[in-house]
Amino acid sequence: QVQLVESGGGLVQAGGSLTLSCVVSGRTFSNYAMGWFRQVPGKDREFVAGITRYGVNKYYQDSVKGRFTISRDNAKSTLFLQMNGLEPADTAVYYCAADPILRNVMVVSTAKEAWGQGTLVTVSS
């Protein structure tokens, strides 16, 4: 079974940057489309960014376009989310998700093969 472990969250001031990582194990990483989601306590989880199996196509939520970059290193079985120009509204727990079907890692409501445990990003004003 595939397992996902996120890291890289933390506290940063508005305007700062963080890079999240998601290490995948248990299955061949390149078999999976990957996505990042986030959730504020008390609110619904939302899609942030998605990437196809070999990184050819990338997709973003409108609010993060131009600030966040999703990427992957298939040789290292690792997914990344580079976050620049962070805003207090970006404060959330960030989760990575894996599924062979791209749509499933771009839509919150669909089943996914695996989720990570989440990493907290806090942006202070």
N, C-alpha and C positions, 0 to 999 in steps of 0.2 A: 504494500500500500504506500501511496505517496505521502510524504510528510513535508511540511513547510515551517520554517522558523524565521521570523522577522527579527531585525535588530536595527539600531540606528536612531531610534526615537530619542527625544529629550526636550529640554527647555531652551528656547531661543527667543531673542528679541525680534520684534516686527522688523521686516526687511532683511532678516538673516536667512541662512541656508542650512539645510540638512539633507543627508542622503540616507534613505532607507534601503535595507538589503533584505532579501528573502532567499534563503538557501533551501533548495529542494533535494530531497533524498528519497530512495526507495523505488523510483521509476526513472525512465529515460526522460530527462528534462525537456528535450526538444520535441517530445510527443505532445506537449501541453501548450495551449495558449495560456497567457497569464494576465492577471489583473490586480489592480490595487483598489481597495474600497476604504471608506472611513466612516466612523460613527461617533457622534457626539452623544454622551449619556442622555437618555430620554428622547432621542430622536432616531429616525430611521437610518439604517446604513445606506450609504450612497456610493455610486460608482465614481472613481477618480480617473483611472487610466487603464488601458488595455493594450496588449501587444500580441502579435501573432507568433507562431512557433519559432520562426527564424528571425523575428524582429523586423520584418519588411514593412509591416503596417502597424501604426500606433494610433490610438484614439484617446481623447481627453474629454473630461467634463469641461464645459465652457468656462467655468470660474477659475480653472487652473491652466488653461491654454496660455502659452507664452511664459509661464512661470515654472511649471513642472515638466520633467522629462522622464519618460519610462524607457528602460533599456534592459537588455538581458545579455548574459555571457553564458552561452550553452556549454562551453568547455568547463566552466566552473559551476554549472547548475545553479546560477544565481540570477535573481531578478533585482532590479534597482529602481528607485524613484528618487531622482534628483529634484529637490524642492528649493527654489530660489524666490526671493521677494515674499517671504512668508508673512501672512497676515493673521491677526487674532482669530479670524473666522476659519482658519485652517486647523485650529486646535481640535484634535480628535484622536481616537484610537484608529490606527491604520492597519488594515489587514491585507495580506496577499491571498490570492485564490488561484487555483489551477484546475483546468478542465481541457479535454481534447477539443471541445467545441468553442470557438471564439465567442459566440453570442453568450454563452454561459458565464464568461468572465467579464461581461460588460453589462449584465442585467442582474440586479440584486436578487430578484425573486426566483431565478432559476436555480436548480440544483447544481452543485459543483462537486467535483471529485474530492477536493480538499480545500480547507482554509488554514491559514496560519493562526497563531494564538493572539496576534495583535501587538503593536508597539505604540506607546503613547507619545504624541507630539503636542507640545504646549508652546504657544506663541504668545509672548507677553507684549503688551502695548507700551 
